Amino acid sequence: YSDLEYSLLLVLENRFGKGSESLIKDVEELSGILKKHMFTGWTSQPMARKDIERELRTFLRKKYLNKPSGIVYKEIDDLCFMLKEDVETYGKAG
């Protein structure tokens, strides 16, 4: 795993529990989506940061909202905030 993928996995495991093979696949999918929006210096560009946040929210809603053992809408903000911090810390262009 990349540092980004590992950090995303830790956040999701903290919320949904460890040992889920589907979480690993979700992290790989999410990482691929996010990397399309990353470029050198993306963290200093407000529009790029908004694009990342939009992709995170879309992904969380699609994968986990109102699913068995999923999240409710108000949890999306908290989870999105934690994931966004990790993406800004570990996300690199490429």
Secondary structure, DSSP 4 states (H G I P E B T S, - for coil): --HHHHHHHHHHHHHH-S--HHHHHHHHHHHHHHHTT--TTGGG-HHHHHHHHHHHHHHHHHHHBTSTT-B-HHHHHHHHHHHHHHHHHH----
